[in-house]
Amino acid sequence: MSTPVDEVLLRTLAPRVLGVLVRRGADFAAAEDAVQDALVEAVRAWPADPPRDAQAWLITVAWRRFLDATRSEASRRRREAAVDAEPAAGPAPSADDTLHLYFLCAHPSLTPASAVALTLRAVGGLTTRQIAAAYLVPEATMAQRISRAKRTVAGVRLDQPGDVATVLRVLYLVFNEGYSGDVDLAAEAIRLTRQLAAVVDHPEVSGLLALMLLHHARRAARTTPDGALVPLAEQDRSRWDTPLIREGVDLLQAALSRDRLGEYQAQAAIAALHADAPTAAETDWLQVVEWYDELLRLTDSPVVRLNRAVAVGEADGPHAGLAALADVDPSLPRHTAASAYLRERAGDVVVAAGLYAEAARTAASTAERDHLLHQAARLHAGPR
């Protein structure tokens, strides 16, 4: 009787195997192709004959595929010693290898889109088809993007410390894509960040993981069964994932205790305040504003200024929020929607209705557009 292949195990082992091949001297692009071939072979062979040591099996097969693909008359002379003394296929240390791959895939020479795609392929172990489906682009387009990325980093050595901040930014981008196609990118980002946290002792890694968990905990309550958006204030908090919230808060507290505040810790602190409130009305908005002030000090981001203005509107009243919003670039996405919300709270219903309708025209998604149009229609209809 055959045993189904554990896809999560394959995704976990893929970067370790790739790291071993690169450390042995294999070119990154060729090594990555060899690892993909080994994964395909594992899916074919393992159900009938599962290996005792899955990682060692993959290393052996991938290394042989790499040698087969590169063994020409010229390369045979260069690699003769490596071929004759092929390393034993036993357990190999992989933490450093995997960490190097994170840094390589988030190399500054890559565009954010390419870094995300390469990370999902090389570190996440996803197929090109899965990544393309998740980003709603043709598979051929994604294949070209990944190939260009691999060529870009082909000559990059793995002997220098990487930039943790760049790696975290890539994982943050993956998480924000959420769910589409047959790959849950939010869950994948959490898995990869957990993996990174296991090999990097850095408070911002813990901060990002905490932020992801705290946001992911609210996922089930964010939409109705038919896909309509449910604003935070209206969510059924009994549907929030309490264990995830607890884990996120514990990670955050441990990170903050190290007194090396970063933007992900500050964002996680805001998310934790929302998670801690039994109801929207009981949210500690004064503390939320204080954390936005810290976040502004760290990033000076226009998006943070926008979100802070809404929080000020909750803490000090809608007119204070509108005054804070006046300092934010009006061309910023969701600026009009924030203005509509604050205008409605200030009692300017007619203006708010028009702003909701205007915001709907530039909404980032169908669900967001429908929500804004519903808000406009609700105000136009008046009280019932």
N, C-alpha and C positions, 0 to 999 in steps of 0.2 A: 504494500500500500504506500503510495507516494505522500510526501509531506509538503504542504504549501510553503513557498519561499517567503520568508519574512522580509518584506520590502523596507521596513524601517531599519532592520539590521543592515541591509545592503547599503542604504543611504548613510548609515553611521560609519560603516567600514570603508566606503569609497574614498573619502579624503585621506584616511590613514594609509590606504594602499597607494594612492597617488603620491603622498608625501614620501613614502619609502622609495618609490621608483625615481622620483626627482632627486632624493638624497643620494641614490646610487649613481647619479650622473645622467639620467634620461632627460631629454628635452621635454619641457612642460607639455607642449602641444601633443607630441607623440605619446608621452606617458598618459595623458588624459584620454586619448583615443584607446590606448591599450587597456586602461581601467574600464572604460565603457564596454569594450569587447568582453572582458572578464565578467562583468556584471550580467551581460546577455547570456554568456555561457553558464553562469551560476543559475539563472532562471531556468535554463534548459535542463541542466544536469542535476541540480540539488534535490528536486522532488523525489527522484528515484534513488539517489545516492548522496545523502547529505554528508558533508565533510565533518570530521571531528573538530577541526580548527578552521572556522570559516575565513578568518583573516589570513592565515597562512596559505590557504587554498587560493584565495584571490590574489595574493602577492605572487605566488608561483605562476599562476595562469597569466596574470597581467605582464609579468616580467618576460615570460616566454613570448607572449604576443608582441611585446615591444621589440624583443630581439629579432623575431621573425620579420617584423615590418622594416627593420633598419639594417638587416644583415646583407650587405652588398660586398663586392670585393674590396672596396675602399674601407667601408665601415668595419668589415671583419678584422682587418689588420689593426684598426684603432681599438676595437673592443675585444680582441682575442683573449686578453687576460681575464676580462670580466666574464666572458662566455665560459672559459675553461674553469674558472673558479666561481661559478654561480653561487651566490650566498644561499645558505641553508634557509629553507622555508619554514622557519619556526616563528614563534611570537616575536614581534619587533617593537621597540619603543616607538610610540606614535604621537605623543602629546605635542612635542616640538614640531613634528612634521605637519600636523594638522594646523597648529598655530601659524606656521609659516605660510600655509596655503591661504589662510584668512587674509594675511597681510598682502600676499601676492595678488589675490583676486580683487582686493580693494586698493590696488596700486594707484597712486595719484595720476599716472599717465592715462588711465582709463576714464571714460565718461561715466557718470553715475549709472546710466542705463546698462552700459557694458559691464561695469563692476557687479551690478546686481545679477545680471544673467550669468556671468562667469562664476560667481559665488554659488548660485543655485545649482549650476552644473557640476562644478568641481568639488565644492565643499558639501553641498546639499545632496548630491547624487541624483538629482532629477534628470529626466531625459529632455532632450531639446523639444520634443513634442509637448511634454507637460509644461515646460516653461513658456512656450509659445501660446498654449491654451490659456495659461494663467494671465498672460499679458494681452490676450486677444489680438495677437498678430499672427500672420502666416508662419508655418514652421520654417519655410525657406528663409524668411526674413530673420528669424531668431537664430537659425544656423549660421547665417552670415555674420550676425552680431557677435556670436560666441567665437567664431573662427577669427574675426578681426581682433577680438580681445586676447585670444590665445597667442596670436602673432605678436601683439604689442608687448606681452609680458614674457615672450619666449627667451629673451636674453637677460632678463632680470635675475640677478643672483639672490639667493635666500640667506645671505650671510650678514644682513644688516637688520637691526631692530625695526619692526614695522610700526605704523602709526595706528594706535588703538582707536583714536577718534575717527579715523577714516573707516575702519572696519565697523564700528558702531553705527556710523551714518548709513552704511550700506544695509546693515541689518534692520535699521529703523525704516528705511525705504521699503524693504521687503515687507515688513510688518504692516505698513500703512496701505499696502495693496489689498490686504484683507483676503477675500475669497473670490475666486473666479475659476472657471474651468473645472478640472477634476483635482486641482491642487489647492489646498488651504494654505495660502502663503502666510497668513497670520500664525497659524500653528507651526508652519515650517520655520518661520523666523524665531519663534520661541524655542523650538528644538535646537536650532543652530546657536542661539544666544546661550542656552543652557550649556551646550558643548563648549562654547568659548569661555564661559564662566568657570568651567571645570579646569581650565588650563591657564587662565589669566587672573591674577589676584589684583583687581583694579575696582575701586568703588563705582566708577561709571559703568562698568560692565554689569555689576549688580544693580545699579540704578536703572539701566535700560531694561534688564530682565524684569525688575519690579514694575516698571512702567507698562511693559507688555502684558504682564499677568493681570495687573489691575484693570487695564482696558479690556482685555480678553474676558475677564470675569463678568463684564456687563453685556457681553455679546448677545446672549439669548433674549435679552429684554429690549434690544435696540430696534427691532422691527416687528411688525405684526405678521401673522401667518401668510398674508398676501404680499409681504415685502415692503409695506409702508414704513417710513421712518417714525420712530417714537422718540421725542426729545427726552433728554436726561431727566427733566423735572417730572415727566409723565411716566417714566418707566416703572414697571412692577419690580421693586427691589427684592422681592422674595425669589425672583428668578436669577438674581446675581449668584455667581459661583463663590460661595463663602470660603471654601478651602483655598481657592486661587487668590482671593483677597488676602487671606491670612498669610499665605506664603509671600505675596508681594510686599505686604507691610513689614514682615520680618526681614526680608532682604533689604528693604529701604532703610529700616532702622539701623541695621548693621552697617550699611554703607555710610549713612549720615554720621554715625559715631566715629568715623575715621577722619572727620573734619577736612575733607577734600571735596567740597561741593562742586558739582558739575551740572550741566543743563538737564541730563536725563534724571538725575536725582531730584532736581527741582520740579520737573514735570511729574515725576512719580509722586512727589509730596502733594501736589495739587490733586492728582487722581486719588490718592489715599484719603484726602479730606472729603471728596465726594463719596468714596466708598464707605467712610465712617459715619456719614449722616443717615439716620433712620429714614428721614424724608428730605425732599428738596428744600423745604422751608427751614429745616434745622441745619442746613449746611453752614459751616463757619466761613462766611464769605470774607470777613476781615483777614483771616489767615490766608485764604486763597489769594487775595490781593497782595498780601505780603510776599507770598511765594512767587507771584508773577513779577513783583519788583525785583526779587533775587534773579529770576530768569532773565529779565531785561538787562540786569547788570552783567549777566554772563554772555548774552547773545545779541542784545540790541536788535531783536528781530521784529519786523513789522507785524508778523502774524501774532507774536506774543503781545504786542501793543494792542492789537485788535481784541484778543481774548481778554486782556486785562481790562479794557474798557467795559466789556460786558460784565465782568466780575465787579468792577467799581459800581456799575449800575445796580447790581444786586446788593452790594454792601452799603452804599451811600445814597441810593435812589437813582431813578432813570436820568434825571437832569445832570447829575454828576457823571453818569456813564456817557451821556451824549457829549459832555464837555471833554471827557478823555478821548472819545472817538474822534473829535474834531482835529486831534493831533495826528491821526492815522491817515495814510494815503488812501483817498477814496477809490482809487483804481484797484485796490487789493481785493482778491476774491473773498466773498462773503461779507465785505464791508457794508453793502446795501442791506443784506439780510440782518446784520447786527443792528444797523440803524433802524430798520423796521421794527425789530423786537423792542428796542429801547423807546422808540416813538409810541408804540402801542402801550407800553407800561406807563408812559407819561400822559396817556389819555388822548394823544393825537391820532385818533383811529383812522381818519380819512387819509392822512399822509402815510400812515403805516401800511394801509392796504395797498396803496400805490407802490410803495417801496417793496413790499413782498412780491407783487407782480413783476416789478422790474428785476428783482433778484432772481426770480424763477427763470428769466430769459438767459441768464448766464450760469445756471446751476451746473455743478460738476457731474451730476448723475441724474438719471430719470427719477429715482426715488426722492432725491433732494428737490428736484423741480416740482414734483407732485406735492410734496409737503408744503413748499412755499406757496404754490397756487391754492392749496387748501386753506392756508392761513389768510390769504388775500380774500378768498370767497367767504370765509367765516366772518371777517370784519365787514365786508360789504353787506352781508345778510343782516348784521346788527344783532343785538341781544334778543334772545328768545324767551 
